[in-house]
Amino acid sequence: MKRKLSHVGPSGNPRMVNVSAKKVTLRTAQAQAKVWLGRSIIRELKQNELMSAKGPVFQTAILAGIQGAKKTADLIPLCHPLGLDDCSVTIHVEGEYAIVNAAASLAAKTGVEMEALTAAAVASLTIYDMCKALSHDIRIESIQLMSKKGGKRDFTRQ
């Protein structure tokens, strides 16, 4: 069976996927981003939080990530607008990295991978924005889907 891009119609033009015939199922997705902060920024950590002139970095990034997940369809043109049942973002430090974990879920006809990925991306960008006064050498090194459940096939990153 040959796979094809779901967002490209028979004429080759972009299209939104028609999910009207799909069944409503519980859909969940988890995404992760790794933000390299470096030693100098990590030294500024106090009780696993960075304080900047703009406020608490990780707490603000968590809120931004959740807001980003809710706005995914406004940012990614062919995503279905979804009313999320749940979304969470957590951030912890490993070595010189801030690890952003995002999860999203809902009962729907389409999945929430893009919402989880958007949450991780927006939280990471917020960390960068709030810490750039300390260094512009911050790197968002990866944003990836870790797992998804519901729909045709499940996925778990090994």
Residue frames relative to the residue before (quaternion, step in Angstrom):
aa qw qx qy qz dx dy dz
M 1.0000 0.0000 0.0000 0.0000 0.00 0.00 0.00
K 0.2995 -0.7636 0.5506 0.1551 3.56 -0.72 1.10
R 0.3230 -0.7353 0.5647 0.1902 3.57 -0.89 0.98
K 0.0965 -0.7802 0.6152 0.0592 3.52 -1.17 0.60
L 0.5971 -0.5583 0.4315 0.3816 3.54 -1.24 0.37
S 0.4103 -0.7567 0.4604 0.2169 3.56 -0.69 1.11
H 0.7185 0.4430 -0.2531 0.4728 3.59 1.14 -0.49
V 0.6118 0.4787 -0.3662 0.5123 3.57 1.25 0.45
G 0.3340 -0.7692 0.5184 0.1679 3.55 -0.67 1.15
P 0.7433 -0.4186 0.2883 0.4349 3.60 -1.31 0.14
S 0.6890 0.4708 -0.2822 0.4733 3.60 1.09 -0.64
G 0.5659 -0.6117 0.3771 0.4042 3.59 1.30 -0.09
N 0.5676 0.5948 -0.3851 0.4193 3.58 1.26 0.02
P 0.5701 -0.5855 0.4366 0.3762 3.59 -1.14 0.51
R 0.0300 0.7886 -0.6131 0.0359 3.54 -1.17 0.68
M 0.4816 -0.6066 0.5403 0.3289 3.50 -1.28 0.42
V 0.4792 -0.6656 0.4851 0.3034 3.59 -0.94 0.81
N 0.3602 -0.7161 0.5568 0.2177 3.58 -0.93 0.92
V 0.0808 -0.8260 0.5578 0.0047 3.57 -0.47 1.22
S 0.3484 0.7915 -0.4613 0.1986 3.60 1.25 0.11
A 0.7118 0.4431 -0.2690 0.4740 3.63 1.03 -0.63
K 0.5401 0.6326 -0.4062 0.3783 3.61 1.22 -0.20
K 0.4604 -0.6584 0.5213 0.2877 3.54 -1.27 0.48
V 0.4894 -0.6228 0.5206 0.3185 3.52 -1.19 0.61
T 0.0851 0.7682 -0.6289 0.0839 3.55 -0.85 1.04
L 0.5810 -0.5373 0.4604 0.4021 3.55 -1.28 0.25
R 0.0789 -0.7917 0.6057 0.0000 3.57 -0.74 1.09
T 0.0213 0.7848 -0.6185 0.0343 3.56 -0.91 0.94
A 0.0122 0.7830 -0.6219 -0.0017 3.54 -1.19 0.53
Q 0.1172 -0.7614 0.6342 0.0652 3.51 -1.21 0.69
A 0.0575 -0.7846 0.6173 0.0017 3.54 -1.02 0.89
Q 0.1533 -0.7857 0.5939 0.0798 3.53 -1.24 0.47
A 0.0873 -0.7574 0.6443 0.0610 3.54 -1.16 0.69
K 0.1950 -0.7535 0.6161 0.1212 3.54 -1.19 0.66
V 0.0879 -0.7958 0.5991 -0.0037 3.53 -0.72 1.17
W 0.2441 -0.7671 0.5773 0.1369 3.56 -0.56 1.18
L 0.1705 -0.8137 0.5531 0.0548 3.53 -0.70 1.16
G 0.3863 -0.7282 0.4798 0.3006 3.58 1.09 -0.64
R 0.7015 -0.5130 0.3176 0.3792 3.52 -1.29 0.47
S 0.6716 0.5244 -0.3286 0.4075 3.59 0.82 -0.93
I 0.6790 0.4547 -0.2978 0.4935 3.61 0.97 -0.75
I 0.6244 0.5403 -0.3431 0.4477 3.60 0.96 -0.80
R 0.6157 0.5517 -0.3469 0.4429 3.60 1.06 -0.70
E 0.6405 0.5366 -0.3197 0.4468 3.60 1.18 -0.48
L 0.4721 0.6881 -0.4362 0.3369 3.61 1.26 -0.19
K 0.0214 -0.7574 0.6526 0.0016 3.53 -1.06 0.86
Q 0.8332 -0.1070 0.0206 0.5422 3.55 -0.56 1.19
N 0.6816 -0.5300 0.2614 0.4315 3.55 0.91 1.08
E 0.6610 0.4229 -0.3269 0.5266 3.61 1.11 0.71
L 0.2719 -0.7244 0.6110 0.1677 3.54 -1.19 0.66
M 0.1835 -0.7590 0.6141 0.1149 3.55 -0.94 0.88
S 0.0436 -0.7877 0.6144 0.0107 3.56 -0.88 0.94
A 0.6925 -0.4363 0.3484 0.4568 3.56 -1.30 0.04
K 0.6740 0.4867 -0.2846 0.4773 3.59 1.21 -0.52
G 0.6836 -0.4536 0.2898 0.4929 3.60 1.27 -0.13
P 0.7341 -0.3879 0.2954 0.4726 3.58 -1.29 -0.25
V 0.4441 -0.7508 0.4248 0.2421 3.56 -0.50 1.24
F 0.7414 0.4228 -0.2619 0.4504 3.60 0.57 -1.09
Q 0.6399 0.5154 -0.3417 0.4562 3.62 0.94 -0.76
T 0.6557 0.4971 -0.3104 0.4760 3.58 0.98 -0.81
A 0.6478 0.5204 -0.3140 0.4593 3.59 1.00 -0.84
I 0.6094 0.5414 -0.3496 0.4619 3.60 1.05 -0.70
L 0.6754 0.4800 -0.2952 0.4757 3.59 0.87 -0.92
A 0.6479 0.5167 -0.3177 0.4608 3.60 0.97 -0.83
G 0.6397 0.5325 -0.3218 0.4512 3.59 1.00 -0.81
I 0.6564 0.4916 -0.3090 0.4817 3.58 0.94 -0.86
Q 0.6467 0.5075 -0.3175 0.4726 3.58 0.96 -0.84
G 0.6300 0.5384 -0.3242 0.4561 3.59 1.02 -0.81
A 0.6352 0.5297 -0.3306 0.4546 3.58 0.96 -0.86
K 0.6761 0.4971 -0.2919 0.4588 3.57 0.97 -0.86
K 0.7231 0.4214 -0.2272 0.4980 3.61 1.20 -0.51
T 0.2979 0.8072 -0.4807 0.1692 3.61 1.24 0.08
A 0.6879 0.4854 -0.3006 0.4482 3.61 0.80 -0.92
D 0.6150 0.5276 -0.3493 0.4706 3.61 1.19 -0.40
L 0.7233 0.4464 -0.2283 0.4748 3.59 1.17 -0.59
I 0.7514 0.2913 -0.1482 0.5732 3.58 1.03 -0.84
P 0.4425 -0.7818 0.3571 0.2559 3.59 -0.15 1.29
L 0.7936 0.3355 -0.1844 0.4729 3.64 0.86 -0.78
C 0.4426 0.6703 -0.4738 0.3611 3.60 1.22 0.30
H 0.4595 -0.6500 0.5288 0.2944 3.54 -1.12 0.71
P 0.4498 -0.6476 0.5234 0.3230 3.61 -1.01 0.67
L 0.0686 -0.8226 0.5643 -0.0133 3.56 -0.71 1.08
G 0.2977 -0.6981 0.6195 0.2006 3.52 -1.17 0.70
L 0.2807 -0.8031 0.5021 0.1553 3.56 -0.10 1.28
D 0.3812 -0.6921 0.5627 0.2430 3.54 -1.12 0.72
D 0.7957 -0.0383 0.0575 0.6018 3.57 1.11 -0.69
C 0.0730 0.7595 -0.6454 0.0367 3.53 -1.18 0.64
S 0.0510 0.7921 -0.6070 0.0396 3.56 -0.93 0.86
V 0.1066 -0.7521 0.6478 0.0584 3.51 -1.24 0.63
T 0.0231 -0.7710 0.6363 0.0071 3.54 -0.97 0.91
I 0.1259 -0.7772 0.6136 0.0597 3.54 -1.18 0.61
H 0.0801 0.7717 -0.6294 0.0435 3.53 -0.97 0.89
V 0.4483 -0.6891 0.5114 0.2503 3.53 -1.27 0.41
E 0.0064 -0.7474 0.6643 -0.0069 3.53 -1.08 0.90
G 0.8166 -0.0693 0.0123 0.5729 3.57 -0.38 1.19
E 0.7843 -0.2622 0.2296 0.5132 3.57 -0.68 -1.12
Y 0.5992 0.5760 -0.3357 0.4433 3.58 1.30 0.27
A 0.2577 -0.6536 0.6782 0.2154 3.49 -1.35 0.52
I 0.1683 -0.7785 0.6003 0.0722 3.58 -0.72 1.09
V 0.1522 -0.7890 0.5942 0.0344 3.53 -0.65 1.22
N 0.0449 -0.7786 0.6259 0.0031 3.57 -0.77 1.06
A 0.0507 -0.7983 0.5999 -0.0148 3.55 -0.83 1.05
A 0.0451 -0.7798 0.6244 0.0078 3.56 -1.08 0.78
A 0.0201 -0.7815 0.6236 -0.0082 3.54 -1.11 0.78
S 0.0425 0.8012 -0.5962 0.0264 3.56 -1.11 0.62
L 0.1309 0.7515 -0.6428 0.0695 3.48 -1.37 0.46
A 0.4008 -0.6294 0.5882 0.3118 3.53 -1.36 0.20
A 0.2732 0.7669 -0.5243 0.2497 3.58 -0.44 1.21
K 0.5935 -0.5625 0.4521 0.3564 3.54 -1.41 -0.10
T 0.7598 0.2560 -0.1575 0.5765 3.59 1.27 -0.15
G 0.5751 -0.6595 0.3927 0.2830 3.53 -1.17 0.66
V 0.4316 -0.7087 0.5165 0.2115 3.51 -1.37 0.22
E 0.2489 0.7918 -0.5256 0.1867 3.59 1.13 0.53
M 0.6816 0.4995 -0.3023 0.4411 3.57 0.85 -0.94
E 0.6243 0.5305 -0.3395 0.4621 3.59 1.08 -0.64
A 0.6610 0.4839 -0.3137 0.4801 3.60 0.94 -0.80
L 0.6580 0.4994 -0.3078 0.4722 3.60 0.96 -0.85
T 0.6481 0.5079 -0.3202 0.4685 3.59 0.97 -0.79
A 0.6225 0.5340 -0.3411 0.4593 3.59 0.98 -0.78
A 0.6715 0.4880 -0.2988 0.4708 3.60 0.90 -0.90
A 0.6632 0.5127 -0.3030 0.4533 3.58 0.98 -0.86
V 0.6938 0.4705 -0.2857 0.4644 3.59 0.82 -0.96
A 0.6227 0.5186 -0.3461 0.4728 3.60 1.00 -0.71
S 0.6529 0.5144 -0.3093 0.4620 3.60 0.98 -0.84
L 0.6573 0.5010 -0.3046 0.4734 3.58 0.94 -0.86
T 0.6306 0.5270 -0.3276 0.4661 3.58 1.08 -0.68
I 0.6063 0.5284 -0.3497 0.4805 3.58 1.03 -0.73
Y 0.6427 0.5169 -0.3208 0.4657 3.58 0.91 -0.90
D 0.6753 0.5150 -0.2983 0.4356 3.57 0.78 -1.05
M 0.7334 0.4429 -0.2464 0.4531 3.56 0.85 -0.93
C 0.7335 0.4096 -0.2298 0.4914 3.60 1.17 -0.46
K 0.4673 0.7192 -0.4343 0.2754 3.62 1.19 -0.25
A 0.5663 0.5795 -0.3971 0.4310 3.60 1.15 -0.39
L 0.6670 0.4805 -0.2945 0.4873 3.60 1.18 -0.52
S 0.7796 -0.1542 0.1293 0.5930 3.58 1.10 -0.72
H 0.2981 -0.7264 0.5864 0.1990 3.55 -1.14 0.67
D 0.5272 0.6491 -0.3949 0.3804 3.58 1.29 0.09
I 0.3656 0.7200 -0.4985 0.3153 3.61 1.25 0.28
R 0.0915 -0.8003 0.5915 0.0363 3.58 -1.02 0.81
I 0.2409 -0.6905 0.6590 0.1761 3.53 -1.02 0.87
E 0.1649 -0.8660 0.4693 0.0523 3.54 -0.12 1.32
S 0.8138 -0.0452 0.0190 0.5791 3.58 1.06 -0.46
I 0.0192 -0.7181 0.6948 0.0344 3.48 -1.30 0.59
Q 0.1597 0.8191 -0.5304 0.1495 3.57 -0.52 1.11
L 0.5121 -0.5990 0.5222 0.3260 3.50 -1.27 0.55
M 0.2419 -0.7810 0.5616 0.1270 3.57 -0.84 0.98
S 0.7825 -0.1583 0.1067 0.5926 3.57 1.07 -0.72
K 0.0163 -0.7520 0.6573 0.0469 3.49 -1.37 0.37
K 0.0658 -0.7791 0.6231 0.0204 3.54 -1.14 0.72
G 0.6731 0.4392 -0.3799 0.4580 3.51 -1.17 0.73
G 0.7160 0.4070 -0.3065 0.4772 3.54 -1.09 0.55
K 0.8144 -0.2934 0.1997 0.4591 3.57 -1.29 -0.39
R 0.8191 -0.0252 0.0558 0.5703 3.56 0.87 -0.91
D 0.3712 -0.6968 0.5707 0.2257 3.51 -1.16 0.71
F 0.1327 -0.7772 0.6110 0.0712 3.54 -1.29 0.40
T 0.0439 0.7582 -0.6502 0.0207 3.54 -1.07 0.81
R 0.3989 -0.7079 0.5355 0.2304 3.54 -0.83 1.08
Q 0.3587 -0.7483 0.5251 0.1886 3.55 -0.89 0.94
